Each structure stands twice: as C-alpha cells, then as structure tokens.
Amino acid sequence: MNPKAQALIDTLRHEIQGALEDAVIGKPLRSYMSGQLKRTAQGVLIRHRIRNANINVQQQGSGFSVTITLPPQGPIVSVVRLRFGSADPFL
C-alpha cells in the first residue's frame, strides 16, 4: 500500500474511533445505538469523500463491534509515456 493511502487509513481509524467513542461510551445501552454508531461512522467517511463503504455494527454484550470495509480503489496509474517532437515542420 502506498504511503498516502496508509496515511488516509490511519487518519480514518483515529477519527472514527474518537467519534464512535464520543457517541456511546458512558451512555445507557439502548436499542438504537447500533444505528447511531453506523451513522456516525458514515459521517466521518463522507467528510473524507468515501461514500460506498460497508459498515457492519454488532452488539456484543454491553459493547459493540464495528467493522468497516472501504470501497475498492479505482484504477491506479502504472505507466506514463512521453512523446517529444518538433512543432516546427521545417526542423
């Protein structure tokens, strides 16, 4: 993975973890919290222009497990070809 992509993933992980913790830690356990966690994670991803991520939230006892699968990366440039020529037909 290239350094820019790894930096983005690290930033996302940090921001999403903080947002999810702020959303539910210390609050009474409620049935709507899994949906709240999913929307919170989506909000962070949308701020980073990531829209089609798969977010799975599961309640595990008095906690939650959140799994986020990012959408596949688009085509990656692997070759750049340059062609040099004269614009003057007399050269």
Secondary structure, 3 states (H helix, E strand, C coil): CCHHHHHHHHHHHHHHHHHHHHHHCCCCCCCCHHHHHHHHHHHHHHHCCCCCCEEEEEEECCEEEEEEECCCCCCCCCCCCCCCCCCCCCC
